[in-house]
Amino acid sequence: MCYFMADILGEGIIKAGNEKWYNQRKVVSKLFTMRALKDYDAYHSASIGRSRAFLSWSSRDE
């Protein structure tokens, strides 16, 4: 788990029970909205494109 998420989630959503689990799930569920996933997909696709371009460019020198 990312260090900054540890401050928010404490024990973690897997180990937490009852009210702690509910509160942590409520916080994390906002990260997985359709809009957030679309934004992530666009970012991820662009990142892959940049990586492919860099790898293609760097392999020409060999």
N, C-alpha and C positions, 0 to 999 in steps of 0.2 A: 504494500500500500504506500502511496506517496506520503511523504512526511507531513505535508500541509493538510492532507485529508485525515491524518491521525488526530489532529487537534479537533476536527469536526466530529469524527466518528468514534473517537475514544477506543473502546474495546474491539470495535469492528462489527459490521452488520451480521457476520456469520455467527459470532459467539454471543452476541447480545440477545437478550430475551425480553419478552413482553413489551413494556412501555419503551425501554431503550431501543429495542428492535424497531418498533413502530416509528419513533422519532427519527432514527437514523435512516430508515427506509424512505421516509418523507423527504429528508434532505437530499439523498442520493437520487431519488426518482426524478427530480427536476433536471438532472444532468442527462437524462435519457428521453427527452421529448423529441417529437418528430423534427422540429426545427433544429435542435442541437445535433441530432444525428445527420441531418442534411448538411449542416455547416461542417461537421467533422468529415463527411464524405467528400465534400468539395476541397477541403484543406488536404485531406489524405491523397486525393487524386493529383492535386497540384504538386504535392511533395514527391510523389512517385515520379511524376513527369520530370521534375528538376533532377532527381537522383539518376534517372535513366539518361538524361542529357549529359550530366556530368560523367557518368560511367562510360558512355559512348565516346565523349570527348577525350577522357583520360586514357582510354584503351588505344587511341590512334597513335599516341606517342611511343608505344612499345613496339 
